[in-house]
Amino acid sequence: MTTLRMAAVAAPFDRDLEGDFARIEKLIGEAKAEGVRLLALPEAALGGYLANLDGGAEGPPALAVDGPEVQRLAALAGDLVVTAGYCEIAGGRRYNSAVCVTGDGVLGNHRKVHQPLAENASYGAGRGFAAFDTPVGRLGMMICYDKAFPESARALALDGAEVVVCMSAWPGSRTNPAADLAQDRWKRRFDLFDRARALENQIVWVSANQSGTFGDLRFVAGAKIVDPGGEIVADTGVAEGMAIAEIDVQAALATARRSMGHLADRRPDAYPVSVP
């Protein structure tokens, strides 16, 4: 049996890149001490998220995927596989992106496809989803609102992703917010999407999120790991922390798919895409 020990982080990140790197270095150290091989940091871990989603917020520092900051992240990762969100600059446009690295360099990069509220005032949109091979198996990545669309996770699963990492800066409700974040309706949606996407595709789901507050936003934390049956096996709740779980990924996928294989039993002819 070959198990994968993985961790999802709930933590605050802001515009202070040096402070962000100090926090990341500490988290990587803690993960290594716990025997973790895959560590998921939140959306916008390098430079923080937007202060609001009204369309006029100043964005985080724009970084190149082959630039010194991502290289620094890779050096810190060492023999860990680490995913983290950042603001990518490419071709004169900014993207809300996520990168996967080890000490050997960049393994994968994803640009957020789905943009909530006025996020498109700050970022360009990504154009697709693709899985990629890593030392811990075939991974897929997505960012926050991407997980509200079943097609996102399905595209990654059909591309062979065994583990999907979703990095978020998911806030609590903007209207009628709950005093207790655990009772917040946007927190419930965050958790439902995590469980549904894992169960629909019978994959391992690793969900990282920002915690604390930034600008007008109060993040719901809720970092977790979900098994292919949709069961939460580790969860930080609404607090900062690290959710750690050890799963035999191949065995878990095989068990989940043995009797009812959601990918194998699809009938694409019965639901053709007929609208743009």
Secondary structure, DSSP 8 states (H G I E B T S, - for coil): ---EEEEEEEE---S-HHHHHHHHHHHHHHHHHTT-SEEE--TTTBT---S-SSS------EE-TTSHHHHHHHHHHTTSEEEEEEEEEETTEEEEEEEEEETTEEEEEEE-----TTGGGT-B-------EEETTEEEEEEEGGGGGSHHHHHHHHHTT-SEEEEEE--B--SSS--SSGGG-HHHHHHHHHHHHHHHHHT-EEEEEEE-SEETTEEB----EEE-TTS-EEEE-TTSSEEEEEEE-HHHHHHHHHSS--TTTT--GGGS-----
